[in-house]
Each structure stands twice: as structure tokens, then as C-alpha cells.
Amino acid sequence: MKNIDNYRKYFTKEYLMGPNSFRLLSELISRKPEGAIFDRTLDLGCGCALTSIFIANETSAKNVYAFDLWVPASENYGRIKQNHLEEVIIPIHGDAMDMPFAQEYFDAIISIDSYHYFGCKEGVFAEKILPYIKGNGYAMIAVPGLKEEPKGRLKEIFCEWAEGDDSNLFKTAKWWENLLTAECGDACEITVLEADCYDVAWQEWFETCHEFAIRDKEYLDKGLYDLLNFVLIYVRKK
């Protein structure tokens, strides 16, 4: 694991937007396939650019593009400057479905806790993400997921917690593997794993006492804790 103690000042309700993204990113990087490099990295759906700061500090990345639709680039640039990384991290406001980059531009595309919002449809990865990765480059993705499909009363609790349509964004590791294999299996090598940091990532989110964290704990205590997981996805472009 990468050393995340230096980032504890961000483990607060002001910065975290869900289960601790630093934990997910640290494990995603630690379990990366041999040969993966980060020289030019896109942090896709970077939120407050905290994951971009981690990538810049904890990998060999020479440039990190902090790309997000919801958080203004100028706001992220302020945090980047506070961390003295303005020569490494480039903040950009934009939509993952219409990225302004040259094809085969990135050695790595990393996405933490955001890809499921737009990537659950067949064709999205092959058409909107893969073209921007260099040959032998990687996409590395961490998303919330399911150990198995919920049933009965647990399904009712899950749908209530996920508020309707958002429940469709939670998939099993096998589901993700099947989707990516179907759309780009011939062009890629695909590995899908279940993350080990599940307990600590949730606990550190609960400890922020964010109103959403309090709500999440109430529902996870009703049985969702044993249903959910985090899924790590590695895709190498051949």
C-alpha cells in the first residue's frame, strides 16, 4: 500500500464524497499489473482533485490531468497550488463522453468512484475511453459494486438506499468483466478484482459524520454491508 498518512487532513466531510477514495486509489495502484506506467495520466472524474494530488505524489507520473464535470477547474487549481503541484497537475472541466484529448495520448487512465455513473452501458469504454490510451497503456478503475444481486427484503432496502435508478449502477465483478470482454476483449487484456480495503474505506467515511455518511451507515447496518463491495478493474490496451 502507498503511504496515505500524509493525506489524513482530507479525511473529512469537507473533502471526502463517499467511502475513502484514497484507500481505493492506494489499493488500485498497489495491485497494478506489472509494466503499467503513469508518465501521462488522466484522472477521470477526479472530483476535488485529491486523487490527482495522490497520483502526482505517489507514482512516477510526470503529468496528471485532473478531469471532472462537477467540480470547476479553477476550484481544483486552488488545491493543486496549495500542494505545490501546478507544474504537474493540469485541471480541466469537461465531460467524459466528449473528451478534448488526442487519441492514444495517455499511458494510464485512472478513475476512482466515478466510472459507474457513465460507464455501465456497452460501448462506452470501447468508444469513449479506450481510444485515448496508448498501446500497452492501462485503464485502472475502482467502482462500488455488489458481491451478488440483492433479493427479497434486501433488494428493497438496497433500492431505497440507492434511490431508484442509481441502484442500476452497482454491478458485480463478473458483470464488469463480461461487459468489457464483450465490447473490447479482442483489443484488451482485462482483469477484475474485489478490493480488500472495503472495511476501512467505509469506516473512514462514517467517521467524517457527513450527513450522507450517517445515512449510509444506517442502511449498511440493515444488511447492505454484507452485500456491497468495491471492484477494481484493469484493462490493458494491446
N, C-alpha and C positions, 0 to 999 in steps of 0.2 A: 504493500500500500504506500502511496505517496504520503508525505507528512502534511496533514491538514490542520495541525495545531495552530499554524500561523494565520489561519482563516477564521478562527473561532469568533472574532469580533463581528463576523457576518452571520453567525448562527442565531439570528434574532428575527422577530416578527417584522422588522423594518426591511429585511433583505430576503429571507427565505420565502419562497412562494409555494412550498409544499415539502414533502419529505426531503431531507438534506441533499441538495444537488451536489455538494462537494463530495459526499460519500459515494454517490453513484458515479461521478466522474472519476474519482480516485480509483475505484474498482475497475471501471471500464478501461482506464489506461493501464492499470497493473496487469490486466488479463489480456492485453492486446496480443494479436498474433505476432510471431517473430517476423521481422522485416518491415513492420509498419513504421512509417516515419511521419513527422509532423511539420516539416520545414514551412510549408504554406498551408495553414489550417483554417477552415471555415467552421466557426461555432454557430451552428444553425439553430435559431430560436434561443438566443443567448440570454434573454430576459434582461436582468440588470448588469450583464457583462461580468458577473462574478466568476462564471465558469471560464470565460475568456482570460481573465486575470490568472486563474489557476493554470490553464493550459500554457500561458506565456511563461509563468514562473517554473512550472514543474515538468515541462517537456523541452525538447530541443527546437521548438517552433521558432522560426525567425520572424514570421508574420502571422498574426491571428486576426481574422475578420470577424468582428462581433456583429452578427446579423440578426435583427429582430423586427417584428411587425408591431408589437405592442408598446415597447419602451423606446422613446425618442433617442436618436443617436447622440444628440447634444447632452442629454442627461447621462448617458453611459460614458461619454467622453470625459465628463467631470470626474467620475470614479476612476477612469483609466489614468487621468493625470494625477490624481491623488496617490496612485500606486506607482507613479513614475514609469509608466509603460506606454506613453504616447508614441514612442518610436517603434513599438512592436505591434500594438493592437489598433486596428482600424475599425471604428464604429460605423455601421451602416443601417439605416432604416429601410426595410423592404419586406416583400412577400416571398415566401419560399416557392410559391407557384409561378413566380416571374422574376427569377434572379438575374442581376445585371452583370454576370461574370462571363469570361471567355470559357469555352468548353475545355475540359482537361486542364483546368487551372490549379486544382488543389491536390496536394499529397494526401490530405485527410479531410473528411467532413465529419464533424462530431456534433451530436445532438442529444441534449440531456432533458428529459421530461417535457418534450415538446413535439416530437415527430408524430406521435399518435393523433394529434389534433388535425393533421392534414394528410397523413401517410397511410391510412387504413384502406385505401382503395387501390385495386390492382392497376398498375400502370404508373402510379405516382413516382415510385422510386426509379423505375427504368427511364421515364420520360423527363422527370424534373430534377433528379438528384444525380444519378449515375453519369450523365454526360459531363458533369463538371469535375469528375475525379480523373486523375491521371491514370494511365496504365500501371498496374501493380499498386495503385493507391487504395485507400480504405475509407469506407463509411463505418463509423462506430457510433452506435445509437443505444441509449438507455431509455426505456419507457416503463410506466407502470403497467402491470398485467395481471393475469389470472393463473392460478395453479390448475384450475379446472372451471368449467362453465357452472355458474350457480344454478341451483334448482330449488323449487318449493319456496318455503318461507325465506330462505337465504337470498333467493333471487329477488324477492320483494324488497328486502332490506337493501340489497345492492342497488337496485334501480332507484329506490328512494334517495339513497346517499348520492348516487351519481347523477341524480336529477334528470331522468329520462333519457334523452338521446346520447348524453355523454357516456352512458353505460355501454354503448356500442364501440367505444374507443378502447376498451380494455380487452385484450386478447391473450391467449396462451402462447407460450414459447413455440409450440408446434404450429399454431396458426400463423405466426410471423414467418417461420421457416417455410411453410407451404406457400405463402403469398409471394415471398421474394424468390423462391425457387421457380414458381410458375411464370413470373414476369422477367427474370433475368438470370436464371440458373445456368444457361449456356455461356453467359458472358462473365459470370462471377463465381467466386467461392464463398459460401455462406455458412456462418457458424452462429448458432443462437443458444444462449445460456441463461440460467436463472441466477440472479445476483445473490451474493452472500450477505450484503450489507443491509438487508431488509429491516432487521430489528432496530439497529442503531439509527438508520436514516429516519424511520418513523419516530423513534423516541426523541431525537433532537428536534424534530418538527413539533411534537407535542410540547416540549419544554419551552418553546417560544411563547406559548399562551396566546397565540394569534387566534382570533375568533373562529377562523376556518379550521385551525388545528384542534381546537376544543370540540368543534362539531365532528371532525374526522374521528377523534378518539371515541366519541360516543357511539358512532356507527361501527367502528372496528371492534369495540368491546361487545357488540351484539352478535359477533360471529364472522365479520368480514376479515379480521386479522389473519385467520387461517385460510382464507380464500385467495387473498391478493398476493402478488409478488412483484418483483422488478425483473424485466427482461433485458439482457444485454445482447446486442446484435452486431456482428462483424461481417462486413461484405467487402471482399477484395475484388477489384476490377481486373480482369485478366488482360 
